Amino acid sequence: AAKLTAILNGFFGVLIEGKTAAGGDVVQFSGEASTSAFSEAEGIEAVRPETALEALKASIAGHHLCNKHADSIGEQLRLHIGVGCGNCDFSHVGGQFNRWECVLSGKPFGQIKYAVPLAKLEETVISPELHELLKGKVDGRLEEGGCFNVTSCEGVPHTTRNTWLKYMEGKLESFQGESPQNGGKRMSENEQTAGKPDKRRSVLAARLSSGGAGHTLQGLDQQHLPLFRRYIPGAVHKAIMRGQEATLASMRLCSVMFIEILNADVTTIDQFSLQAVMEVVQSCVYLNEGSLNKLIIDDKGLLILCAWGLPPLAHSDDPSRATDSAKLICSSIGMILEGQDAVIGVATGLVFCGVVGSNMRREYTTMGNAVNMSARLMCK
């Protein structure tokens, strides 16, 4: 577990630092994937080419940063990236036991649904909408459905690793020199070049940029912890308060449930529908003492990951508890949301449970064969 944590956090740390330095925000982890957002300043209603270009440059540079890191540790992990653009909605949903989730939805997610599968390893594919916005500023080749495979773009005409690494080094140096006290500002959008998430630098990112990467979550002021508490699993919050974050990484026997909400249009879904889904899932999962790990909106649609066996609750009959909750969710979703159904996969096995990311952005999650199997069963 410790080795896996180090490898994952090394890659995520490189990505997070690069995206943040370029003006973006890593808003979501989905297993080994992540979603980043680059947003416009307050009052700007449409994505500007300048912002979209910065998001694209950060994505392409991300390949080279991760490849360099992979080579340094002898691993062969590589990225493939899809990028879209448009306005997004930023929703806070949930509330049972004061447990909330933040999620982005909007047009970019419908675009990356087609762009991501077209991107092979070490490739970045942009949507037709983004290609139109950046016409004349990018080079590459057309892909199926009007998507565009980008090989170079305005401002960074060469495609060599050294050129892109030099570009990102400049961004990182500039970012590390910012501080909230001297007016340092950052904008947020989407790998998915989005429209309207929160424009302010997060408290954690602000502290890190001014105080150095050595800070951990304990470095937060006590007054801020209640704000973060509602988005953090109870066991994780307790470990943070006790200074025991390192103990969170473990291999545990868990029953994992993956839920997909069918016919949910992630480009137009509103907060009321998301809230209705979350209320049903939270009620059914908590009834059997499970954990709702995360609500995900990405290129695969609207998904929810739940688990039984995560700390502090584990039962000998967790597989039965997960199955009972799955049946209850399936029978309830259609009653709450007309025209929508849930498909669910449940699997039990040894999984990695721990915090992935970096000191700047991290998330408690589960990974392993049981998680993958539940996702495959969900898709059948």
N, C-alpha and C positions, 0 to 999 in steps of 0.2 A: 504494500500500500504506500509506503514512504517513497519507494522508487517511482511508482506510477505518478504520485502527486508531484514529485520534482520534475518529471518529464512534461506533464500536462501544464504545470504552472510556468515552466520555462517558455513553452510556446505561447500560451495565453498572455504571459507577461510581455513578451516582445510585441505581440499584436496590440495589446491594450496601450502600451506606451507609445507605439507608433501612431495609432489612430487618435489618441488624445493629443499628442503633440501637433498633429495636422489639423486640429480643430474639431475632432469628432468625439463621439461618446459611444462606448461599448454598452449597449442597453440590454443585451440578452445572450445567455449561453444556451445552446441546444445540443447537449452531448459534447461532441468534439467540434461543433460549429459555433459561430457567434454572429450576432447582428450588430452593426454599428450605425449610428445616425449622425448626420451633419446637417444642422438646421440653420435657417436664416435668422437674421436679427428681428426683433419685435417690429411688427408693422409691415413687413415684406410678405406679400401674399403668394408669390410664386417663386419657384426655385430659379436662382440666377445661374448662368453658365459658369461664373467664377467659383461659386460654391460647389457646383457639381464637379467641376474640374479638380478641385482640391480633394473631394471625396474619391474620385477616380485615381488620382495620383497616390493617395494613401493606400488604396487597395492594391495597386500594382506594386508599390514599394513594399507592401506587406509580404508579397511572395519572396522577395529578395531577403528581407529581414529574417523571415522564418527559415528560408533555405540556409542562410548563413548560420543560424542557431542550430539547425539540424545537423549540418556538417560538423559543427564544433563538438557535438555530443555523440556523433556516430549513428544518428537515427535517419530514417528515410521518409519522414513525414512531409507531405506537401499540401498546398492549398489549391482550391479552385473557387472562384469568386463570381457572384452575380451581382450586378448593380442596377438599381432603378431610381426613379425620381417622382416626386409628387407630394401632395399634402398628406399628413398623417394625423391621426387622433391619438392622444395620450390618455389612457384610461386607468383609473384605480378601481379595482373590483375585489369583492370578497367581503370580509368583515366578521365572519364567525370566529369567536374567540380572539377577536381583534387581529386576525391574520389576513393580510392584504397582498395583492399582486399588482404590479405596474406593467402595462403592456402597450405596445404600439400597434396600430392597425392603419390601413389605408392603401392607396393605389400602388405604391412601390412593391408591396408584398404580392400583388397579382402579377406584377412584371417579373419579379425574380423567380416566380414559379416556373417560368420558361427559360430564363437566362442561366440559372444555376446548373440545370442538367446539361446544357450545351457547353459549359466550361469544363475542359479537361484539366488534368493536373497542371499547375503553374500557369493557368490561363484566367483571364478576366473577361467576362462577357457582359455587355450592357444592353439594356432594353431598347426597343425602337424609339420610345419616348425620349430616353436620355441621349441616344445617338442623334436624334433630330435637334435636341438642345445644344449638343456639342459639335454639330456639323462643321467641318473645317478645322477642328481642334484635335481630332484623334485620327490615328492611322490603324489599319488592320484589315479585317475581312468580314463580309456579311455572313451571317449564320441563318439558320432556319427561322422563319417567322419574322424576319426583319431585325433580329438581334444582331449585335456587332461584337466581334472578337477583337479587343484592343491590344495592339502591340506597342504603341508609343503615343504620346500626347503632347500638346503644346506646353512648352516650358521645360520638358525633359525629353528631348528628341531622340536620345540614344537609349538602347534597350539593354545595355550591359549591366551586370550586377553592381559594379563599382559606381556607375553613374547614379543609379537609384539609391544606393547606400549613402553616397555623398549628399544627395538631395534630402534624405531622411535625417542625416546627421545634423544638417542645418536646421531642420524643423525641431529636432530634439534639443539642440543647444538653445534655440529661441524659447522653447517651452519651459525648459528648466530655469531660464532667466526671468520668467514672469513671476509675479506675486500679486495677490489681491490688493496688497497695500499700495503698490505702484500702478494700479490700474490695469493689470494683466487681464485680458478677456479671452474667452473661448466661445465658439459657436458650435451648435450640434446639428447634425443631419443624418443621412442613412446610407448604408452600403447598398442599398435602398435610399439614397439621398432624400431625406424626408422634409417635412414642412414645419411642424409646430410643436416639438417637445419643449421641455423646460430650457430656457436660454441661459440660466445661471450656472456658474461652475458649482459643482457639488461641494459640500463641506469637506468631504474626504479628499477630493481631487485638489481643492484649494490648499488644504493642509500639506499635502504631499508635495505640491509644486513649490511651496514656500519653505517646507521643513525637511525635504529630502526623502528619498525612497526608503530609508531605513525605518520609517514609522510603520506601525501596525495599527490594527483597528483600536487597540487600547489607547492610541494617541488622541482619539476623539474626545472633545469636551463632554463631560457628564451630561450637560444640558441637552446635547444632541441625541443621546442614546435612545430616549423614548420615541423620537421620530423614526429612527431606524428599526426599533423593536418590532413594529407591526409588519415589517417585510422580511423578518428573519425567523426561521424555525426556533422554537423554544429552547431546544437542547444546544443549538449553536449560540444563541444569545447568552445562555448560562456559561458556556465555555469561554466566550469573549470576556464576560464580566470577571471570571476567575483567572484569566490569563492563561487558559489551557487550549488555545486554538490548535496547537500541534496534535492534540489527542483526538481531534475530530476525524482524521484520516484513518479508515479501517476497512477491512473486508468483512462483510456481514451477510448472513443468510437472510434474504429479503424476498417478499412476494411483491412483484412490480406490476402496476396496472397502467397501460397507455390508452388514452381515450382520444378519439378523433370525432369532432362534431361535423357530421356530414351536411352538405349543402350550406355551410356557413361561408358567406362571401366576405373574406377578410379585407377586401377593398372598401366595403361599405358598412360592415357590421358596426352597430352603435354600442355605447356603453351600457344601455339598459339590457340589451341582449346578452352581452358579456357578463353582466352582473347576474342575470337569471341563470346562466350556465354555471357560474361559480357557486351560487347559492345551492343549487341542486347537488353539485359534486362535493362541496364542503360538507353538506348535511349527510350525504350517504357515506362518505369516507370517514368522517369523524364519529359517526354512529358506531362503526366497527373499530375505532381507535387506530385508524391509519393516518398517514401524513400526506398532505397535498404538497408535492415538491415544487412544481412550477406550472404556470400557464404559458403556453408558447404560441406565438403567431409567427410563422416563417413561410418559406417557399412550399412547405407541405400542407399548410392550412392552419386550422385551429386545433391545437393538441393540448392535452393535460397529462402530466406525469404524477402518479401517486405511488406510495409504497407502504408496505407493512413490514415492521422489523427495524425501522430506523430508531435511533435513540430518542427518547428514553423508553419507548414502548415496543415490546416484542412478545409474541405469544406463540405457543406451540401450534395453534390452529390458524396462523396467519394466512395460509393459502385459502382456507375456507372463508375467512373474513373478507379477503380481497374479492373472491368470487361472488359472495353475497352482495357486496357493494356494487360490483359491476352489473349484476342483474337489476339491482334497484335503480342505478343510473340509467340503464337502457330503457326501463319502463317509465322513467320520470321525464326525461328530456323531451320526448315527443309531446307530452302533456303540457309542458311549460312553453315550448317554442314550436309553434305550428309549422309543419313542413320540414322539421329537422329531426335527425336521429343521431344516436351515438353508436359507434362501433368500438369495441374494446378488446384488447389483448391482455391476458394475465399470465405471468410466468414466475417461477420460483427458482432461486439459485444464489450462488455466492456473487456479490457485487461490491464494487468499490464505492464507498461512501465518504465524501470529504469535500473540502473547500477547494475550488479551482479558480484560477485567476491570478491576480497580483495584489499588492498592497493598495493599488489604485482602484481596482474593481474586482470583486470576487463574489462567488456564489456557492452555496452548498448544494451538491447534486449527487446523483447515483449513476454509475457506469458499469457495464459488464454484459456478459452473455444473456443474462435474464432480462435486462433492459432491452437489448436488441431483439430477443425472442418475442417479448411482449409487443414490440413495435411491429414485427413481422406478422404476428397473429392478428393484430389490429387491422392490418392491410388486406387480409385474406377475405 
